Amino acid sequence: MTVIDILGDQEETLGTAEDLREEIVVEVMQPEISGSLIKIEFETSAGLCRGHYLASDLGHEEINLDPDSLDILKALYPSCNGAFIHQMNRDWVEISLESEGNVIPEYKIYSRVVTGTAA
């Protein structure tokens, strides 16, 4: 009869409970105060898009896209004329199209950094 040591290899790869606890990182979302400058990134099938906007009380802010990001969106949607923060769910970006049908493309925000108030 042969004994197989299954746990020997797993203990080395899994680590201890203490190791796992140290690797958990909680991202604390900074509040968007009216007038704050927010830098965002969102991922499309053609690449990562970057831009920024000024937070307002009204919502649905227009995103000032980097030139490369605008090129990516124009390649995906030739009638693209900009991007906005979704009014109801601020974790999403809406792509504005000149000839909107019933579909408005949306992307989930990949990262958001509040940099303070714009001067």
Phi, psi and omega in degrees: 000135182251139178257128179253126180270097182280319186289336183305309181288322183294323180298326181286323183276327183279329182080189182259171177298325179296319178299316181294322180296325181288335183276346181283122180241127178259121178274118179268119181283125178284141181290143175270107177266140179309127182098352178288144175266123184242125176261134182228162172223142173218148187257131175247175178292342180259000179140178182276130178253141180233152177186185178212161177209163175260124180293141177223168179287338183281330184081180180057044182290147175282137180266128174275103185277146171296150181305318179297323180292320178296322177298319178298313181294323178292328177291322179283320183227094183305333180267015180295133176231021176145181179219150183223156172284133180300133186291322184270327182231100187287004175269002184235151177248135175256136177265125180272130180242143179298317181250072181293126172268229176268356186244130173242115180298140179226147178227142177283137179290129182277318176212149182220129179231122176272118185259002181110192182275148177279138180258000000 
